[in-house]
Amino acid sequence: MTSCSKIIPRGQGLAPVLVKRAASVELDWDVRQKSRFDATDSLGRQLGVFLPRGTLVRGGDVLLAEDGSMVRVIAAPQAVLRITACASHGSPFDLTRAAYHLGNRHVPIELKPDHLKIEPDHVLADMLRAMHLIVNEAEEAFEPEGGAYSSGGHGHGHDHGKHAHSHAPGAAAASETVPHVHGPGCNHGHDHGHAHEAKPVAIQVHPHKPHSH
């Protein structure tokens, strides 16, 4: 068995030609949401995947095998419910309402601009149809949202570079004690590089003298 313990999200940084030539493995969502599983790639090799806990494997990710080879992950088509708005009896806003109610039930949902996808559930299908939504069975790849705080939800990650936002404990307190200095690169529209400091202003008070007539 070939062990895979590293993953490259979406194959970032790899030459497309190398990714295209790599072996592949088709996995449905039930398997890809696990961090440890066995699979068989397109070369017939038995893979033992051991990833950090909480990792979600997405279609397009690349697994690195212990021998240095790469395995491209393909999201396998599976049974899903495809939910769309009904133009005759509703509006596109109904999809937002549906996502809200499904989220309250902790249902994995794939969000698209014009439809939603969930795993088959006849009770939920009846609820959605009662909300004037169109629900159809389909065989498609399923890539549900990983959650805003999911460590493996890299499909929607943002690279803020040097402008990354710090949410670590104590970050707010630190920002209160360190004064903000307007420098050349602060992008506030100032062309000066010095800090603003409050300087004491001397005020001269002249005593009032009555006018002599």
LINGI-V536684 format. One record per residue. N is the residue number from 1. PSI is psi in whole degrees, 0 to 359 (999 if undefined). OMEGA is omega as a letter, one per 20 degrees, with the letter a starting at -180 (none if undefined). NEAR is the number of other ideal C-beta (glycine too) atoms within 12 Angstrom. Layout:
n:N psi:PSI omega:OMEGA near:NEAR
n:N psi:PSI omega:OMEGA near:NEAR
This chain:
n:1 psi:137 omega:r near:16
n:2 psi:127 omega:a near:27
n:3 psi:139 omega:r near:23
n:4 psi:117 omega:a near:37
n:5 psi:5 omega:r near:18
n:6 psi:150 omega:a near:22
n:7 psi:141 omega:r near:31
n:8 psi:106 omega:a near:27
n:9 psi:125 omega:r near:29
n:10 psi:14 omega:a near:22
n:11 psi:27 omega:a near:28
n:12 psi:132 omega:r near:18
n:13 psi:352 omega:r near:13
n:14 psi:146 omega:r near:22
n:15 psi:128 omega:a near:14
n:16 psi:324 omega:a near:15
n:17 psi:326 omega:r near:10
n:18 psi:320 omega:r near:18
n:19 psi:320 omega:a near:26
n:20 psi:326 omega:a near:15
n:21 psi:347 omega:a near:18
n:22 psi:157 omega:r near:29
n:23 psi:160 omega:a near:29
n:24 psi:163 omega:r near:30
n:25 psi:130 omega:r near:36
n:26 psi:126 omega:a near:23
n:27 psi:138 omega:r near:35
n:28 psi:176 omega:a near:28
n:29 psi:327 omega:a near:33
n:30 psi:325 omega:r near:17
n:31 psi:318 omega:a near:27
n:32 psi:342 omega:r near:37
n:33 psi:0 omega:r near:29
n:34 psi:150 omega:r near:22
n:35 psi:350 omega:r near:21
n:36 psi:120 omega:a near:21
n:37 psi:165 omega:r near:24
n:38 psi:150 omega:a near:19
n:39 psi:170 omega:r near:33
n:40 psi:125 omega:a near:21
n:41 psi:181 omega:a near:29
n:42 psi:347 omega:r near:19
n:43 psi:0 omega:a near:20
n:44 psi:7 omega:r near:12
n:45 psi:143 omega:r near:24
n:46 psi:122 omega:a near:18
n:47 psi:137 omega:r near:35
n:48 psi:107 omega:a near:21
n:49 psi:124 omega:a near:35
n:50 psi:95 omega:a near:23
n:51 psi:163 omega:r near:31
n:52 psi:142 omega:a near:17
n:53 psi:138 omega:a near:13
n:54 psi:354 omega:a near:18
n:55 psi:132 omega:r near:30
n:56 psi:127 omega:a near:35
n:57 psi:126 omega:a near:45
n:58 psi:156 omega:r near:36
n:59 psi:133 omega:a near:31
n:60 psi:345 omega:r near:28
n:61 psi:159 omega:r near:36
n:62 psi:125 omega:r near:35
n:63 psi:139 omega:r near:44
n:64 psi:122 omega:a near:31
n:65 psi:162 omega:a near:29
n:66 psi:337 omega:r near:19
n:67 psi:6 omega:r near:16
n:68 psi:353 omega:r near:14
n:69 psi:163 omega:a near:26
n:70 psi:150 omega:r near:34
n:71 psi:116 omega:a near:39
n:72 psi:131 omega:a near:35
n:73 psi:131 omega:r near:43
n:74 psi:129 omega:r near:29
n:75 psi:111 omega:a near:31
n:76 psi:140 omega:r near:24
n:77 psi:142 omega:r near:18
n:78 psi:170 omega:a near:28
n:79 psi:127 omega:r near:21
n:80 psi:166 omega:r near:34
n:81 psi:124 omega:a near:36
n:82 psi:121 omega:a near:29
n:83 psi:124 omega:r near:42
n:84 psi:160 omega:r near:26
n:85 psi:150 omega:r near:28
n:86 psi:116 omega:a near:23
n:87 psi:335 omega:a near:13
n:88 psi:326 omega:a near:10
n:89 psi:6 omega:a near:13
n:90 psi:206 omega:a near:22
n:91 psi:165 omega:r near:17
n:92 psi:336 omega:r near:21
n:93 psi:337 omega:r near:15
n:94 psi:331 omega:r near:29
n:95 psi:323 omega:r near:31
n:96 psi:316 omega:r near:21
n:97 psi:319 omega:r near:23
n:98 psi:316 omega:r near:38
n:99 psi:323 omega:r near:30
n:100 psi:311 omega:a near:17
n:101 psi:323 omega:r near:23
n:102 psi:322 omega:r near:33
n:103 psi:325 omega:r near:20
n:104 psi:336 omega:r near:13
n:105 psi:8 omega:r near:17
n:106 psi:40 omega:r near:13
n:107 psi:128 omega:r near:29
n:108 psi:129 omega:a near:31
n:109 psi:136 omega:r near:35
n:110 psi:124 omega:a near:32
n:111 psi:128 omega:r near:26
n:112 psi:159 omega:a near:23
n:113 psi:328 omega:a near:11
n:114 psi:6 omega:r near:15
n:115 psi:167 omega:r near:28
n:116 psi:158 omega:r near:41
n:117 psi:136 omega:r near:39
n:118 psi:167 omega:r near:42
n:119 psi:153 omega:a near:28
n:120 psi:132 omega:r near:23
n:121 psi:112 omega:a near:21
n:122 psi:330 omega:r near:14
n:123 psi:315 omega:r near:16
n:124 psi:325 omega:r near:29
n:125 psi:317 omega:r near:26
n:126 psi:320 omega:r near:13
n:127 psi:317 omega:a near:23
n:128 psi:322 omega:r near:36
n:129 psi:327 omega:r near:22
n:130 psi:341 omega:r near:18
n:131 psi:16 omega:r near:28
n:132 psi:31 omega:r near:23
n:133 psi:155 omega:r near:36
n:134 psi:125 omega:a near:26
n:135 psi:119 omega:a near:33
n:136 psi:144 omega:r near:22
n:137 psi:144 omega:a near:19
n:138 psi:165 omega:r near:23
n:139 psi:99 omega:a near:16
n:140 psi:163 omega:r near:24
n:141 psi:146 omega:a near:26
n:142 psi:118 omega:r near:35
n:143 psi:77 omega:a near:36
n:144 psi:161 omega:r near:36
n:145 psi:142 omega:a near:29
n:146 psi:354 omega:a near:27
n:147 psi:144 omega:a near:19
n:148 psi:332 omega:a near:12
n:149 psi:15 omega:a near:11
n:150 psi:131 omega:a near:20
n:151 psi:339 omega:a near:17
n:152 psi:5 omega:a near:27
n:153 psi:53 omega:a near:23
n:154 psi:353 omega:a near:27
n:155 psi:338 omega:a near:26
n:156 psi:29 omega:a near:21
n:157 psi:151 omega:r near:18
n:158 psi:137 omega:r near:12
n:159 psi:105 omega:a near:12
n:160 psi:356 omega:r near:10
n:161 psi:223 omega:a near:7
n:162 psi:351 omega:r near:8
n:163 psi:25 omega:a near:11
n:164 psi:146 omega:r near:12
n:165 psi:131 omega:r near:13
n:166 psi:121 omega:r near:14
n:167 psi:19 omega:a near:12
n:168 psi:150 omega:r near:11
n:169 psi:137 omega:r near:8
n:170 psi:351 omega:a near:12
n:171 psi:321 omega:a near:14
n:172 psi:319 omega:a near:13
n:173 psi:322 omega:a near:11
n:174 psi:323 omega:a near:13
n:175 psi:340 omega:r near:14
n:176 psi:335 omega:a near:10
n:177 psi:340 omega:a near:10
n:178 psi:118 omega:a near:12
n:179 psi:147 omega:r near:12
n:180 psi:126 omega:a near:14
n:181 psi:129 omega:r near:16
n:182 psi:109 omega:r near:18
n:183 psi:184 omega:a near:15
n:184 psi:332 omega:a near:12
n:185 psi:22 omega:a near:12
n:186 psi:349 omega:r near:17
n:187 psi:36 omega:r near:10
n:188 psi:11 omega:r near:14
n:189 psi:8 omega:r near:7
n:190 psi:141 omega:r near:16
n:191 psi:15 omega:r near:12
n:192 psi:152 omega:a near:13
n:193 psi:23 omega:a near:13
n:194 psi:157 omega:r near:12
n:195 psi:148 omega:r near:15
n:196 psi:121 omega:r near:15
n:197 psi:139 omega:r near:9
n:198 psi:119 omega:a near:7
n:199 psi:141 omega:r near:7
n:200 psi:139 omega:a near:6
n:201 psi:124 omega:r near:6
n:202 psi:127 omega:r near:6
n:203 psi:122 omega:r near:6
n:204 psi:129 omega:r near:6
n:205 psi:119 omega:a near:6
n:206 psi:126 omega:r near:6
n:207 psi:143 omega:a near:6
n:208 psi:128 omega:r near:6
n:209 psi:134 omega:r near:6
n:210 psi:145 omega:r near:6
n:211 psi:138 omega:r near:5
n:212 psi:134 omega:a near:4
n:213 psi:999 omega:none near:3
